[in-house]
Amino acid sequence: MTSQKVFLTPEGYQKLQEELQYLTTVRRPEIAKAIHDAKMDGDVMENAGYDEAKHQQAFVEGRIMTLQAMLENAVLIESDDRPNDRVVLGSRVTVVEDGWEPETYTIVGSAEADPGAGRISNESPLGKALMGHQPGDKVAFKTPEGTVEVQILRIE
């Protein structure tokens, strides 16, 4: 695992901690029991239940390692620390594209991105374009359909 910084809101950090807790205290023991039960059924060479449990174990252990690394390298985005005069991590930004209704996004780290919920990564094309800009600025970013330009209406 790399030691790359993972930008998280306090809520995102809490959510990852909860997922890690669930995987280590609930899922890991469930899978261990499934592996044990499958071994008790006899030959594991042609045991679909055993194979499935081992696949689940590999997935869960991989996710646990990922979560641990993310939490170790977490940098919290505190809402009190950010200015409202320019876009930074944690900013809530309202933008408008010509001919469209205004849209509001919260700029978060990639681990918390959920565009459907209005949470875009600072590494996404729009997120990158918005970073450091102020209300009134127009920014352009590339999409598969071409270049799009939006104007920043406000930052919260």
Secondary structure, DSSP 4 states (H G I P E B T S, - for coil): -----EEE-HHHHHHHHHHHHHIIIIIHHHHHHHHHHHHHTS-STT-HHHHHHHHHHHHHHHHHHHHHHHHHTEEE--GGGS-SSS--TT-EEEEE-TTS--EEEEEE-GGG-BGGGTEEETTSHHHHHHTT--TT-EEEEEETTEEEEEEEEEE-
